[in-house]
């Protein structure tokens, strides 16, 4: 296992559960994770529950919130009521999920974690004591991120595609009372989006996406987003004010070029499914390896199962990003009218 992030650790736990011996290689000197909030949808939550991780994240209760899609002035375009909690994601901090995965991993036999190990190619694995990447029963799982050096080595090219916008992310230092604890969802403007949701620990995760040139990383991130959305509807100004400037992260949004290559996927975060896809990958990989006598057959079955699903996810998330980042005034008006109409229909059908 190359990489000890969310996907790598989940895969290690899932493989250990079906009897595999797992070695996890992580280039950082110690295990840890940074970032902001993650959406864990019901299917992925069940996998975490089966692995013993979900109980480490929450006491079984989840906040009931009014969620949906709004305009910058606060007018709702579409709503999802608090009674839909069982069909909506639990929001957790990425570092908290990572901590829970590590905690469960430490209770398992058959998993070895080696930190401070950098893998830049498959050949590097042959120089690591106790590992033979060419052995007939070995599987190398490249869980080293969207810019995976192993994936690039296999394909002889970089397949990462810039989506055209960047994302600012943050988590409030403390719970914010009032509307921040009872509402969530996204607000779409012209070339700018804001999303926020209460985390299971009471704080609030938020993000801002904005159309920007690729690789533009300098400046005061907190000041940038305050200028962009600081006068949008409540509780957006309160959330920004409750987040320390030093805690605002910024990163360009990317995915992989289509069609996806064998075993590969990486999606934009517009559907809140990136971490879930990695968690589901881990569960399917473990199930296929447990259910086939030959590793090669298991990997073919894994790819046949996961690549169509992840290709649909990449396409759908890309489309949502395109719609959300529209910055032409007349087109924005048409988009919002269409979303409001769809929201009204959905509301009538749900009665």
N, C-alpha and C positions, 0 to 999 in steps of 0.2 A: 504494500500500500504506500504510494508516494503522495504525501500530503495528509496533514492531520487537522483539516478543517471540518466543517459540518458533514460533508459528503464522505470524507475519508474515515472519520470516526464512526459514523453510522454503518458504513460498509464493514468496518472491522468488527463491530458488535454483531451485525447480522451474520457474517461469515463464521464468527466464533460460535454463535448459537447453533449452527448446523455442523459443527465439528471441525472446522478448519483452524489450522495454526496460522496466525496472522502476525506479520512484522510491519509496523507502521514507521515510515521514515519521514521526518519533519525537519526542514532546514532551519527553523527558528531554534534558538538555544533552549527554549522551554515552551511548554504547551500554553496556549492562550489565544484569544480572539479579540478583535476590535470590530467596530461597526455600530449599527443601530438596530432597528426593529426588523423582525421577520414575521411573515404570515405563515402560520402552520394550519393548513386546511384539514378537514376531518380525516381524509384517507391517510395523509402523512402522520397526523396525530395518532391514529390507531397503530401505525407501525412503531412510533416512539413508545406508545403504551405497551405494546407487545415486547419491546426490548427493555422495558423497565425504566425508561427515561422520562416519560410524561409525568410520573408521580413526583419526580424531582423538580418539576417546573411550576406546578400549581397544586393547590389543595383540592382541586375538583370543581371549584366555582369559576365562572367566567363572567365579566361584566356584560350586562344587557345594554346595548346602545342603539341609538337611531343613526343609521348609516345611509350612505347614498352619494349622489353626485350633485354639486351645487355650482352656481356662478360666483364670481368674486363679490357680488353684492349680497350674497347669502341666500338667494332664491334657490329652492330645491328644484332640480331637473328630474330627479328620480330618487326614491326612498326605499330603504329596506328596514323593516321594523325590528324592534328588539326581540320579538318572538321568533326570529329566524336565527338565533344564536347557534343552534345545532348545525346550520348549513353554512355558517360563516367561519372565518379562520380565528384561531387564537393568536394573539400577538405577543411575541416574546422578544427579549433583547438577544441579539446574536451571541453576545458574550455569555449570557445566562444559559442558553441552549448548549453552547460549547462546554461550559462548566458542568452541566448535567451529563453530557455524553462522556466527559472525562471521568466523572464520578462513577458512572456505571461501568466504564471500561476497567477501572481499578479493582472492581469486584470479580472480574473474569479471569479464568485461567486461559492460557493459549494465546494471549495477545501481548506482544512485546512492542514497546514504543521506544524509538531511538530519535532523540532530538539532536540538532546541530549537524544533520546529515543533508548535504545538498546533492540532488540528483539532476543532472543536466541532460542525460541521455541514458538509454537502456544499458549501454556498455558500462556505465558507472556502477550498476548493480552488481556486476561480476567482481568488482573490487571491494565490495562490502562483506565483511566477515559473516559467514553463515548464510549467505544468500547466493543462489544460483538461478539467475533469471532464465536460463536455458533448460532447466529441469523439466521433465515431462509432466509433472503434476502441478507446476507453479502457474499462478495467474498474477500478472502485474496490473494493479489498478492505478491508473493515473488520475489522482484526485488533487492535482496541483493547480487548479484554477483555469480560468478562461484562456489564459496565455500559456497553457501547458507546454512545456518544452518537449515532453514525450510525444504528445499529439503532433506537434510541429515536425518532430523527427520522423514520425511514421508517414506523414502526408507530404513531407518535403516542402511545406509552405505554411504560412500563417493564414488561418481562415477567419480571423476576428474582423468584424465589421462595425464601424462606428455608426451609432443610430442617429446622430445629428444633434443630440442634446446631452447636457450634463445634469448631474443630480447632486443636490445638497441634502445631507441627512443629519438628523439630530434627535436626541432624547432629552426631555426636560430633566432638570436635576432633581426635582421633587414632583409629586402629584400636583396637578393644577385643578383647583376646584371649579365647579360650575359646568359649563357646556363641554369642556374638554374631557370630562369623565363620563358624559352621557351621549356624545355624538362622535361620529367618525366619517370616514369616506374620503372623497376627493373633491377638489374645486378646480374647474378648468377655466383658464383665461385665454389670452391670445399669446400663444407660444410659451406659456408658463402654466404649470400645474402645481397644486399643493395637495398633499394627502396627509392624514393623521389618524391615529387610532390609539386607544388606551392599551397599555401593556398589562399583562397579568399581574405585574408587581405594583400597579397603581400609577406609574409614570406614563407619559405619552410620547409615542414615537411620531415623528413627522418627516416629510421630505418635500423638497421643491425641485422641480425639473424646469430647465430653461434652455432654449435654443442657443447654442454657443459653438464657436469653432473648436475642433478637436485639439486636445492637449493644452488648453488654456486653464492653468491651475493656480495662478497667483492671486494676490489681493486678499482683502478681508472678507471672508466668506459670510460672516454674520451680517456685516454691513451691506453686502451685495443682496442678500435675500430680504433684508429689512427694506431696502429701497424697492425691491421688486413687489413684495406682497405684504409689507407692513401695514398697509391701509385696507387690506381685504377683511372680510367678515370675521366676527368673533367665532372661535377663540384663537384664530391664527396669530394675531399680534401678541396675545398672552403667552402662547406656546414659544414664540421666538424670544420673548423677554425672559422666559423661565429657563432658557437654554444658555449655558455659558458659551461665550464666543469661541473658546478653545475646543469646545466639544462638537463643533460643526465640521462635518466631513464633506469633501467634494470629490466626485469621480465621474469620468465620462461613462456614458451608457453604451454598452456594446453587446452584440450577440455573435453567433457563427453564421457564416454564409450558407445559404441553402443551395442545393440539397445537402443535408447533413451526411457526413461520412460515417462509416461503420463505428458503432459504439459511442459516437460523439453527440453532445448537445451542450448548449449554453444559451440562455434566453435573456432578453431584456426583462426588467422587473415589473412590467406594467400590469401583470395579472397576479403578482404576489406569489408566484409559483416556483421560483428558482430553487430555493432550499427544499421545497416539497419534492420537486423532480429528482433532486439528488438523493433524498431520503427514499423515494420510491425506487430509484435505480438500485440502491443498496439492497432493498428487500427482494427485488426481482432477481438480481444477480445471485444472492445467496440461495434463493429457492431453486433456481435453475441448476446451480452447481450441486445442490443436494439431490436433485431429481434426475441427473444424468450420470451415467457411468463414465463418460468421456468428457474431459474439459472442453474440447473443441465443440462437441454437440451442445453443451450447456451455453457456450458463448454465442453460438449461432441462434439458439432459442432466445437468449437474452436480447440480442440485437433485433430479432424479428418482433419481439414484444415491445421493446422500448423505443426504437427509432421512429416508428410511425406516430406514436403518442407525443414524443418530444418534438417532432417536426411540426405537428399541429400546434403545439404550445408555442414554439418559436414564431410561427406565422401569425397566430392570433395575438400574441403579445406585441409583435411588431406593428400590427394594424392598430391596436389601441394606442400605441405610442404616436403613430402618424396622426390619428384623429386628435389626440390630446394636445399635440404640439403645433397644431394649425395656427398660423399667425397672420392670416389674411382676414381682415375685418368682416367682409361680407360672407366669407366661407364660415367663419366662426359663428356668425348669426344663424346660418342655415344648419350648422352642426348642432347648436344648442336647441334650436326649434325641433329638430329631429329627435334629440335625446329626451326632450320634455314630452314629446308625443309618445315615445316608447315607454317612458316612465308612467304616463297616465294609463296606457293600455295595461301595463303590468300591474298597476294598482287595482284596476277594475277586475282583472282576472284573479287576483289574490283574495278578493272579498268572498 
